């Protein structure tokens, strides 16, 4: 056993239950993986006292986080770009493309370097989201329910193929549960297409895909608008679940956007809270 591994186990795993180690092969070497178990109690606060982090995972920006309250107030915003990792991955993929043009089929070393950069990007993104959750003392981290199965089409199919959104969500869930933070997912339809102010569909810029223009003429960051909508959809769902059936039907009659989750935005949450107060 290496001294660094022993010191890590003594420092961080002294209070955890040690499980049976497993023998695994990595490359040409064999390693013992020591696993530990611990019980963590997740916070169960009422919805009106919760602070959430709405996370929009993207291709242009690694992630966009917005800290929100149940009344729709945005108390913080953080954006992670990772331009060096993006350029490094693109450089390594271009090397693979050039080798393929010269007839190469199997390139394990080149693919291993590209996968390593991609995995490093996923870990840095997950750590950033966990740090933002700790910064604002969040109770819930809200993601989109992303379905990345099937064949990718379009001009960005290569970027979508190497997009490790599922891995980021899995790593964040492990880190968040260790700190007592819950992880939830909402419907991903139209989170980026609809403006957070309820003005309708946005128009993306051709040169700067991160920026968009609302129908009112307002220019805004598209990923920030999407993170607002993600957090609002979580609050709308949880608030409607706590209402009796008769009260919920009355609210849905006055705020019809609540009935269809794919059209909910931040303005829908503000209208819902106004009706609840009234």
C-alpha positions in Angstrom: 0.0 0.0 0.0 1.2 3.5 -0.8 1.7 5.9 2.0 -0.6 8.5 0.4 -3.5 5.9 0.2 -3.0 4.9 3.8 -3.0 8.6 4.9 -6.1 9.3 2.9 -8.0 6.3 4.5 -7.0 7.4 8.0 -8.0 11.0 7.4 -11.3 10.7 5.6 -12.6 7.1 6.1 -12.0 6.6 9.8 -15.7 6.9 10.7 -16.9 4.9 7.7 -17.7 1.2 7.5 -15.0 -0.7 5.6 -16.2 -3.2 2.9 -14.5 -6.1 1.3 -11.8 -4.8 -1.2 -12.1 -5.8 -4.8 -9.2 -6.8 -7.1 -9.3 -5.0 -10.5 -7.0 -4.8 -13.5 -6.1 -1.4 -15.0 -3.8 -1.7 -18.0 -1.1 -4.3 -17.2 -1.3 -3.8 -13.4 -3.6 -5.1 -10.7 -5.0 -2.9 -8.0 -7.0 -3.4 -4.8 -10.0 -1.0 -4.5 -11.0 -0.3 -0.9 -14.7 0.8 -0.6 -16.3 2.4 2.5 -20.0 2.9 3.5 -21.5 5.8 5.4 -25.0 6.8 6.3 -26.0 10.4 5.6 -29.3 12.0 6.5 -30.6 14.3 3.8 -32.3 17.5 4.8 -36.1 17.6 4.5 -37.1 21.3 4.6 -40.4 22.7 3.5 -40.6 24.0 -0.1 -40.9 27.6 1.0 -37.6 27.5 2.9 -35.5 25.7 0.3 -32.6 27.1 -1.6 -31.9 25.3 -4.9 -29.3 25.4 -7.6 -30.7 25.2 -11.1 -28.0 23.7 -13.4 -27.9 23.9 -17.2 -25.3 21.6 -18.6 -24.2 22.8 -22.1 -21.7 22.3 -24.9 -20.5 25.9 -25.3 -20.3 26.5 -21.5 -19.6 23.5 -19.3 -22.4 24.5 -16.9 -24.5 27.5 -15.7 -25.7 27.6 -12.1 -28.4 29.8 -10.6 -29.3 29.9 -6.9 -33.0 30.5 -6.4 -35.6 30.8 -3.7 -39.2 29.5 -3.8 -40.6 32.9 -4.7 -38.5 33.1 -7.9 -35.8 35.3 -6.4 -32.4 34.6 -8.0 -29.7 35.1 -5.3 -26.6 34.0 -7.3 -25.3 33.1 -10.7 -22.1 31.2 -11.7 -20.9 30.2 -15.2 -18.1 27.7 -15.9 -16.5 27.8 -19.4 -13.3 25.6 -19.3 -11.8 27.0 -22.6 -8.4 25.2 -22.2 -10.0 21.8 -21.8 -12.3 22.5 -24.7 -9.4 23.5 -27.0 -7.3 20.5 -25.8 -10.1 18.0 -26.6 -10.7 19.6 -30.0 -6.9 19.4 -30.7 -6.8 15.7 -29.9 -9.9 14.9 -31.9 -8.3 16.7 -34.9 -5.3 14.5 -34.5 -7.5 11.4 -34.6 -9.3 12.8 -37.7 -6.0 13.4 -39.5 -4.8 9.8 -38.6 -8.0 8.4 -39.9 -7.6 10.3 -43.2 -4.3 8.6 -43.7 -5.8 5.1 -43.2 -5.3 4.5 -39.5 -8.1 2.4 -37.9 -7.1 1.6 -34.3 -5.5 4.5 -32.4 -5.7 3.5 -28.7 -3.2 6.1 -27.5 -4.9 9.0 -29.3 -8.3 7.9 -28.1 -7.0 7.4 -24.5 -5.8 11.0 -24.5 -9.1 12.4 -25.8 -11.1 10.3 -23.2 -8.8 11.5 -20.4 -9.4 15.2 -21.3 -13.1 14.5 -21.5 -13.2 12.8 -18.1 -11.2 15.6 -16.5 -13.7 18.1 -17.9 -16.5 16.1 -16.3 -14.8 16.0 -12.9 -14.0 19.7 -12.9 -17.6 20.5 -13.9 -19.0 18.3 -11.1 -16.7 19.8 -8.5 -17.7 23.3 -9.6 -21.4 22.5 -9.2 -20.8 21.0 -5.7 -18.8 24.0 -4.7 -21.6 26.4 -5.8 -24.1 24.3 -3.8 -21.9 24.7 -0.7 -21.4 28.4 -1.3 -25.1 29.2 -1.2 -26.0 26.4 1.4 -28.3 24.8 -1.2 -30.8 22.1 -0.2 -31.5 20.7 -3.7 -29.5 20.6 -7.0 -31.8 20.5 -10.0 -30.8 19.1 -13.4 -32.5 18.4 -16.7 -33.6 14.9 -17.4 -31.4 14.4 -20.5 -31.9 11.6 -22.9 -28.7 11.2 -24.9 -29.6 7.9 -26.5 -29.9 7.3 -30.2 -28.0 8.6 -33.3 -26.8 12.2 -33.2 -27.5 14.4 -36.2 -26.6 17.9 -37.2 -23.4 20.0 -37.3 -22.7 19.4 -33.6 -23.1 15.7 -33.5 -19.4 15.1 -32.6 -19.7 17.5 -29.7 -22.9 15.8 -28.5 -21.2 12.4 -28.8 -18.4 13.4 -26.5 -20.7 15.3 -24.1 -20.5 13.6 -20.7 -23.7 15.1 -19.2 -24.8 11.8 -17.6 -21.4 11.3 -16.0 -21.4 14.9 -14.5 -24.9 14.3 -13.0 -23.7 11.0 -11.5 -20.6 12.5 -9.9 -22.6 15.5 -8.6 -25.1 13.1 -7.0 -22.4 11.3 -5.2 -20.8 14.5 -3.9 -24.1 16.1 -3.0 -25.5 13.1 -1.1 -22.3 13.0 1.0 -23.0 16.6 2.0 -26.7 16.0 2.7 -27.9 17.8 -0.5 -30.7 16.2 -2.6 -30.6 15.9 -6.4 -33.7 16.3 -8.6 -34.4 16.3 -12.3 -37.1 18.1 -14.4 -38.3 17.9 -18.0 -35.7 19.3 -20.4 -38.1 20.3 -23.2 -38.0 24.0 -24.1 -35.9 25.1 -21.2 -33.5 26.9 -23.5 -36.1 27.7 -26.3 -38.4 29.7 -24.0 -37.5 33.1 -22.5 -37.6 33.2 -18.7 -39.9 36.3 -18.8 -42.7 34.5 -20.6 -42.3 36.4 -23.9 -42.1 33.2 -25.9 -39.4 31.5 -28.0 -35.9 33.0 -28.2 -33.7 33.5 -31.3 -30.2 32.3 -30.9 -27.3 34.3 -32.3 -25.5 32.7 -35.2 -22.0 33.8 -34.2 -22.3 33.6 -30.4 -24.6 30.7 -29.6 -24.6 31.5 -25.9 -26.5 34.7 -26.5 -30.1 35.0 -27.6 -32.7 37.7 -28.3 -36.2 37.7 -26.8 -39.3 38.7 -28.7 -39.3 41.9 -26.7 -35.9 42.8 -28.2 -34.0 42.1 -25.0 -30.6 40.3 -25.4 -29.7 37.8 -22.7 -27.5 34.8 -21.9 -29.4 31.8 -23.1 -27.9 29.3 -20.6 -28.8 31.7 -17.7 -32.4 31.9 -18.9 -32.5 28.1 -19.1 -31.2 27.7 -15.6 -33.9 30.0 -14.3 -36.5 27.9 -16.1 -35.0 24.7 -14.7 -35.3 25.9 -11.1 -38.8 27.3 -11.7 -40.1 24.0 -13.0 -38.9 22.2 -9.8 -40.6 24.7 -7.5 -43.8 24.6 -9.6 -43.9 20.9 -9.4 -43.3 20.7 -5.6 -45.7 23.6 -4.8 -48.6 22.0 -6.8 -47.9 18.6 -5.1 -48.5 20.1 -1.7 -51.9 21.7 -2.6 -55.3 19.9 -2.3 -56.9 18.8 -5.5 -59.6 21.6 -5.4 -57.1 24.3 -4.7 -54.7 23.0 -7.4 -57.5 23.1 -10.0 -58.3 26.6 -9.1 -54.7 27.7 -9.4 -54.3 25.9 -12.7 -57.4 27.7 -14.0 -55.9 31.1 -13.2 -52.4 30.2 -14.3 -52.9 27.8 -17.3 -49.1 27.5 -18.0 -48.8 25.3 -14.8 -50.9 22.5 -16.4 -48.2 21.8 -19.0 -44.7 21.3 -17.6 -43.0 21.9 -20.9 -44.2 25.5 -21.1 -43.3 26.5 -17.5 -40.8 29.4 -17.1 -39.7 31.7 -14.3 -42.6 34.0 -15.1 -45.0 31.1 -14.5 -43.5 30.6 -11.0 -44.0 34.3 -10.3 -47.6 34.2 -11.4 -48.2 31.1 -9.3 -46.8 32.7 -6.2 -48.9 35.8 -6.8 -52.0 33.7 -6.9 -51.1 31.8 -3.8 -50.6 35.1 -1.9 -53.9 36.4 -3.2 
